[in-house]
Amino acid sequence: MSLFKDGLGIKGLFLGAVLLVGTNCASPTKKAPDFNLPDMSGRSYKLSDLKGKVVILDFWATWCPPCRRGIPDFNSLYKEYQGKGVEIIGIALDEGGREEVVKGMAEYSITIDYSVLIGNAEVSRLYGGIEAIPTTFILDQEGRISAKYVGLQEKAIFETKLKKMTK
């Protein structure tokens, strides 16, 4: 089952992302739902293990051009902020799970420095139903959702937010 291709279609997904670019819907008092997802090695990864850190959760897929364009910015942010209490997690929503993510990363020469987890329909539902990708959440040190961005964002938007949250 595809999370996106069967419902909206790729064109609908990108149209939704284009229409929502720049959207920042935040509920600063809402606790981010915990999850337990496998990483690329199959190890279990829990969001609750990151309490005390600022976390960027980026929902993406290898077949999504805007998602791929944002990865170098997240790599750069990860290198700059990893020692400052910030964690970046990519949640891949590719149809076909891990095998499809590995294949897509090889096909598009995607290199990611931060953790990549294999998402599913349940984690998408927990986060309000991811209707367009990329969709990125920023969580504060208490695990509350501080910001939500739908569509490709400029690196400066994340830098500004991280500077305020890591003082």
Beta strands, then each sheet from edge to edge (+ up, - down):
strand 1: 23-24
strand 2: 36-38
strand 3: 44-46
strand 4: 54-60
strand 5: 86-92
strand 6: 115-118
strand 7: 135-139
strand 8: 145-150
sheet 1: 1+ 8- 7+ 4- 5- 6-
sheet 2: 2+ 3-
end
